[in-house]
Amino acid sequence: MRLTLRSPFSIFPDGLPGAGLVLLRVEAGAALVCFGSIAWMAGPDPKLLNLVLATLLVACGLSLLLGLFTSVASSLGALISLGTALSLIPVSMLRVSSAKLGAVFTGVNAVALLCLGPGAYSLDARRHGRREIIIPARSRSSSEPSR
């Protein structure tokens, strides 16, 4: 029995669906980078947990912008965003209600990316994407019956 490593996504759509996935990735990635940057600049004495979460948010956002490790980045981004929205993670912003609403939308978009994949216009598609398989024509021998 031979085990093989497979890509988590079976297809990488291009064209209009691929462009839609790029828009989803850009929105979620930019929002995660913004939330992480705001958390980095929050207050003169931030807690270690907030710095770790801010660093994770920025890393996930940049990864989504590039389309690299999309499943991991969207999973972590969704967990942190939805944790912020459900008040499990403290928000250090002036308008907490708008931050939580933004976190909900970002988390939902990250879950959608997790389900749909990165699309053809991503680094994941370059790493795991479409491959052209050429099947050579089979030569017929004289012993095979013709159909």
Backbone as numpy.savetxt, mean C-alpha at the origin, in Angstrom:
# Nx Ny Nz CAx CAy CAz Cx Cy Cz
7.46 -32.20 -2.52 6.61 -31.03 -2.52 7.51 -29.79 -2.52
7.32 -28.96 -3.50 8.14 -27.76 -3.62 7.32 -26.53 -3.34
7.76 -25.71 -2.41 7.07 -24.48 -2.07 7.66 -23.33 -2.86
6.81 -22.48 -3.37 7.28 -21.31 -4.11 6.71 -20.05 -3.49
7.46 -19.00 -3.60 7.03 -17.71 -3.09 6.22 -17.01 -4.17
5.00 -16.64 -3.85 4.13 -15.99 -4.82 3.88 -14.55 -4.41
3.57 -13.74 -5.39 3.21 -12.36 -5.14 1.85 -12.32 -4.46
1.62 -11.38 -3.55 0.31 -11.32 -2.90 -0.78 -10.83 -3.84
-0.42 -10.27 -4.99 -1.40 -9.75 -5.93 -1.32 -10.55 -7.22
-2.46 -10.96 -7.74 -2.45 -11.78 -8.94 -2.42 -10.94 -10.21
-2.92 -9.72 -10.16 -2.93 -8.87 -11.35 -2.42 -7.48 -11.00
-1.92 -6.80 -12.00 -1.47 -5.42 -11.85 -2.13 -4.62 -12.97
-3.34 -4.10 -12.74 -4.05 -3.43 -13.83 -3.35 -2.15 -14.28
-3.42 -1.91 -15.58 -2.88 -0.67 -16.12 -4.03 0.12 -16.74
-3.72 1.15 -17.49 -4.75 1.96 -18.10 -5.49 2.79 -17.05
-6.80 2.94 -17.24 -7.61 3.74 -16.32 -7.70 3.13 -14.92
-7.89 1.80 -14.77 -7.86 1.24 -13.41 -6.52 1.43 -12.71
-5.43 1.32 -13.45 -4.11 1.55 -12.87 -3.92 2.99 -12.43
-4.46 3.92 -13.23 -4.38 5.33 -12.85 -5.21 5.60 -11.59
-6.35 4.92 -11.47 -7.16 5.06 -10.26 -6.43 4.55 -9.03
-5.69 3.45 -9.18 -4.91 2.93 -8.07 -3.76 3.87 -7.71
-3.18 4.53 -8.71 -2.14 5.53 -8.42 -2.74 6.67 -7.60
-3.95 7.12 -7.97 -4.60 8.19 -7.20 -4.87 7.75 -5.76
-5.34 6.53 -5.58 -5.57 6.01 -4.22 -4.27 5.97 -3.43
-3.20 5.47 -4.08 -1.90 5.39 -3.40 -1.37 6.77 -3.05
-1.51 7.73 -3.96 -1.00 9.09 -3.71 -1.79 9.73 -2.57
-3.10 9.57 -2.57 -3.91 10.19 -1.50 -3.55 9.59 -0.16
-3.55 8.26 -0.08 -3.27 7.62 1.21 -1.83 7.89 1.65
-0.89 7.82 0.72 0.52 8.06 1.06 0.77 9.48 1.52
0.21 10.46 0.80 0.40 11.86 1.18 -0.25 12.15 2.53
-1.43 11.58 2.77 -2.09 11.80 4.06 -1.29 11.19 5.20
-0.74 10.00 4.99 0.07 9.37 6.04 1.35 10.16 6.31
1.97 10.67 5.25 3.18 11.49 5.44 2.81 12.77 6.20
1.69 13.40 5.85 1.27 14.62 6.56 0.96 14.34 8.03
0.21 13.27 8.30 -0.10 12.93 9.69 1.17 12.62 10.48
2.09 11.91 9.86 3.36 11.59 10.53 4.20 12.83 10.78
4.23 13.75 9.81 4.99 14.99 9.98 4.41 15.86 11.09
3.09 15.92 11.13 2.43 16.70 12.19 2.72 16.08 13.55
2.69 14.76 13.62 2.99 14.08 14.89 4.44 14.30 15.31
5.35 14.38 14.32 6.76 14.65 14.63 6.94 16.04 15.23
6.19 17.01 14.73 6.35 18.40 15.18 5.48 18.75 16.37
4.76 17.79 16.91 3.82 18.07 17.99 4.53 18.24 19.32
4.48 19.42 19.82 4.95 19.70 21.17 6.46 19.64 21.34
6.94 20.26 22.40 8.38 20.29 22.65 8.93 18.98 23.21
8.09 18.19 23.88 8.56 16.96 24.51 7.63 15.80 24.14
7.76 15.28 22.89 6.88 14.16 22.51 7.30 12.85 23.17
6.35 11.97 23.33 6.63 10.66 23.92 7.28 9.76 22.88
7.97 8.74 23.36 8.65 7.81 22.46 7.66 7.09 21.55
6.51 6.70 22.10 5.50 6.01 21.31 5.03 6.88 20.15
4.82 8.18 20.42 4.38 9.09 19.36 5.45 9.23 18.28
6.72 9.26 18.66 7.79 9.36 17.67 7.88 8.09 16.82
7.70 6.94 17.45 7.73 5.68 16.71 6.57 5.61 15.73
5.36 5.98 16.19 4.20 5.97 15.32 4.33 6.99 14.19
4.89 8.16 14.50 5.10 9.17 13.46 6.08 8.68 12.41
7.14 8.02 12.85 8.11 7.47 11.91 7.48 6.37 11.05
6.67 5.52 11.67 5.97 4.48 10.91 5.01 5.08 9.89
4.30 6.13 10.28 3.37 6.78 9.36 4.10 7.36 8.15
5.21 8.04 8.40 5.96 8.62 7.28 6.53 7.52 6.39
7.06 6.47 6.99 7.62 5.36 6.19 6.53 4.67 5.37
5.38 4.44 5.97 4.27 3.83 5.24 3.79 4.73 4.12
3.70 6.03 4.40 3.26 6.97 3.37 4.22 7.03 2.19
5.51 7.07 2.47 6.49 7.10 1.37 6.46 5.78 0.59
6.28 4.69 1.29 6.20 3.40 0.62 4.98 3.32 -0.29
3.85 3.86 0.16 2.66 3.88 -0.68 2.83 4.82 -1.87
3.49 5.94 -1.67 3.71 6.86 -2.78 4.53 6.19 -3.89
5.49 5.36 -3.51 6.32 4.67 -4.49 5.69 3.37 -4.99
4.75 2.86 -4.23 4.16 1.58 -4.59 5.08 0.43 -4.24
5.83 0.57 -3.18 6.78 -0.45 -2.75 6.30 -1.06 -1.44
6.27 -2.38 -1.37 5.74 -3.11 -0.20 4.34 -2.60 0.16
3.49 -2.54 -0.84 2.16 -1.94 -0.69 1.32 -2.65 0.36
1.37 -3.97 0.40 0.52 -4.68 1.35 0.93 -4.39 2.79
2.23 -4.35 3.06 2.71 -4.07 4.42 2.41 -2.61 4.79
2.70 -1.69 3.86 2.50 -0.27 4.14 1.02 0.06 4.33
0.17 -0.51 3.50 -1.26 -0.21 3.66 -1.83 -0.86 4.92
-1.33 -2.03 5.29 -1.80 -2.66 6.53 -1.42 -1.82 7.75
-0.15 -1.43 7.84 0.29 -0.62 8.98 -0.39 0.75 8.98
-0.49 1.36 7.80 -1.14 2.67 7.72 -2.60 2.61 8.13
-3.30 1.55 7.72 -4.70 1.40 8.10 -4.84 1.17 9.59
-3.98 0.32 10.17 -4.06 0.06 11.60 -3.80 1.32 12.43
-2.78 2.07 12.05 -2.46 3.28 12.81 -3.54 4.34 12.61
-4.01 4.51 11.38 -5.05 5.52 11.11 -6.35 5.19 11.83
-6.76 3.95 11.74 -8.01 3.58 12.41 -7.85 3.55 13.92
-6.65 3.25 14.41 -6.39 3.37 15.84 -6.48 4.81 16.31
-6.02 5.73 15.49 -6.16 7.16 15.81 -7.62 7.58 15.79
-8.36 7.10 14.80 -9.77 7.47 14.68 -10.60 6.94 15.84
-10.23 5.78 16.36 -10.98 5.19 17.48 -10.44 5.61 18.84
-9.56 6.60 18.85 -8.96 7.15 20.07 -8.08 6.17 20.82
-7.60 5.15 20.14 -6.66 4.24 20.77 -5.25 4.82 20.77
-4.99 5.71 19.80 -3.70 6.39 19.69 -3.97 7.88 19.87
-3.29 8.55 20.80 -3.57 9.97 21.04 -3.18 10.83 19.83
-4.03 11.81 19.56 -3.81 12.74 18.45 -3.33 14.06 19.04
-2.23 14.57 18.53 -1.70 15.83 19.03 -1.90 16.93 17.99
-3.14 17.30 17.78 -3.48 18.37 16.84 -4.48 19.30 17.51
-4.60 20.50 16.94 -5.53 21.46 17.51 -6.98 21.05 17.29
-7.30 20.60 16.10 -8.67 20.20 15.79 -8.74 18.68 15.76
-9.03 18.10 16.88 -9.01 16.65 17.01 -10.09 16.00 16.16
-11.27 16.61 16.07 -12.35 15.99 15.30 -12.01 15.90 13.82
-11.39 16.92 13.25 -11.02 16.85 11.83 -9.88 15.87 11.62
-8.99 15.74 12.59 -7.90 14.77 12.48 -8.45 13.36 12.49
-9.45 13.11 13.31 -10.03 11.77 13.38 -10.81 11.45 12.11
-11.48 12.42 11.54 -12.21 12.20 10.30 -11.23 11.91 9.16
-10.14 12.66 9.11 -9.11 12.40 8.10 -8.48 11.03 8.29
-8.30 10.62 9.53 -7.73 9.30 9.81 -8.67 8.19 9.36
-9.98 8.40 9.50 -10.94 7.40 9.04 -10.85 7.23 7.53
-10.86 8.35 6.79 -10.79 8.27 5.33 -9.47 7.67 4.86
-8.38 8.04 5.50 -7.08 7.48 5.13 -7.04 5.99 5.43
-7.57 5.58 6.56 -7.61 4.16 6.90 -8.45 3.35 5.92
-9.59 3.90 5.52 -10.44 3.20 4.56 -9.74 3.08 3.21
-9.07 4.14 2.77 -8.32 4.07 1.50 -7.17 3.08 1.59
-6.52 3.00 2.73 -5.44 2.03 2.91 -5.97 0.60 2.86
-7.15 0.37 3.42 -7.76 -0.96 3.35 -8.13 -1.28 1.91
-8.65 -0.30 1.17 -8.96 -0.52 -0.25 -7.70 -0.88 -1.03
-6.60 -0.20 -0.75 -5.33 -0.54 -1.42 -4.86 -1.93 -1.04
-5.08 -2.30 0.19 -4.69 -3.64 0.63 -5.47 -4.69 -0.16
-6.74 -4.42 -0.42 -7.57 -5.38 -1.16 -7.28 -5.37 -2.66
-7.00 -4.21 -3.23 -6.87 -4.09 -4.68 -5.46 -4.28 -5.20
-4.46 -3.97 -4.41 -3.09 -4.08 -4.87 -2.57 -2.75 -5.38
-1.30 -2.70 -5.76 -0.66 -1.44 -6.11 -0.92 -0.96 -7.53
-1.26 -1.83 -8.44 -1.45 -1.45 -9.84 -0.16 -1.57 -10.64
-0.27 -1.34 -11.94 0.87 -1.54 -12.84 1.91 -0.44 -12.71
1.52 0.72 -12.22 2.44 1.86 -12.13 3.02 1.95 -10.73
3.71 0.90 -10.31 4.30 0.85 -8.97 5.59 0.05 -9.03
6.38 0.20 -7.98 7.60 -0.59 -7.89 7.31 -2.06 -7.59
6.20 -2.33 -6.93 5.79 -3.72 -6.71 5.51 -4.42 -8.02
4.91 -3.72 -8.98 4.64 -4.30 -10.29 5.94 -4.59 -11.02
6.95 -3.75 -10.82 8.25 -4.01 -11.43 8.91 -5.24 -10.81
8.73 -5.40 -9.50 9.35 -6.53 -8.82 8.61 -7.85 -9.07
7.27 -7.83 -9.01 6.49 -9.06 -9.07 5.55 -9.11 -10.26
5.57 -8.11 -11.11 4.51 -7.92 -12.10 4.48 -8.90 -13.24
3.91 -8.44 -14.30 3.66 -9.26 -15.47 4.96 -9.78 -16.06
4.90 -11.02 -16.46 6.01 -11.66 -17.13 5.48 -12.25 -18.43
6.26 -12.15 -19.47 5.86 -12.74 -20.74 6.39 -14.16 -20.79
5.48 -15.08 -20.99 5.84 -16.49 -21.07 5.67 -16.92 -22.52
6.74 -17.39 -23.11 6.71 -17.83 -24.50 6.74 -19.35 -24.51
5.68 -19.93 -25.05 5.59 -21.39 -25.14 5.99 -21.77 -26.55
7.07 -22.54 -26.67 7.53 -22.91 -28.02 6.53 -23.84 -28.69
6.47 -23.74 -30.01 5.59 -24.62 -30.77 6.12 -26.04 -30.68
5.21 -26.95 -30.51 5.59 -28.35 -30.37 5.73 -28.95 -31.76
6.85 -29.57 -31.98 7.05 -30.19 -33.29 6.37 -31.55 -33.32
5.75 -31.84 -34.42 5.05 -33.12 -34.56 5.99 -34.15 -35.13
6.00 -35.28 -34.51 6.80 -36.38 -35.05 5.92 -37.27 -35.92
6.52 -38.13 -36.67 5.75 -38.98 -37.58 4.94 -40.02 -36.84
5.27 -40.32 -35.58 4.55 -41.34 -34.83 3.24 -40.83 -34.24
3.07 -39.49 -34.17 1.83 -38.95 -33.59 0.73 -38.91 -34.63
-0.45 -39.33 -34.24 -1.56 -39.23 -35.20 -1.97 -37.78 -35.42
-2.34 -37.43 -36.61 -2.78 -36.06 -36.91 -4.25 -35.93 -36.53
-4.62 -34.76 -36.18 -6.01 -34.51 -35.74 -6.81 -33.90 -36.81
